[in-house]
Amino acid sequence: MMRITVDIDDNTLKSVIKETGIKKKSPALQKAVQEYCLSARKKRFISCVLEGKTDYSSTNEELEKAEYDSN
């Protein structure tokens, strides 16, 4: 893990703590950044699929089964 110094305004930090449900600042920010990155990857993937830039061939049923099997 890397340690960094970040300047963040109080309202944004309070919002991050509220939205993540994590009271400690560093873990709350870490969770928020992880969720942001995951969301960005999902958006890029969906965009590629919708634009036909991938050979994504799984059916909805296959996706649901894979998701179910992983839990």
ZIKA-V905555 format. One record per pair of residues at least 24 apart in sequence whose ideal C-beta (glycine too) atoms are under 10 Angstrom apart, sorted by the first residue. I is the first residue (numbers start at 1). GAP is how many residues later the second one is. Records with the same first field share a line. If there is no record, write none. Layout:
I=GAP  GAP
//
This chain:
1=25  29
4=25
//
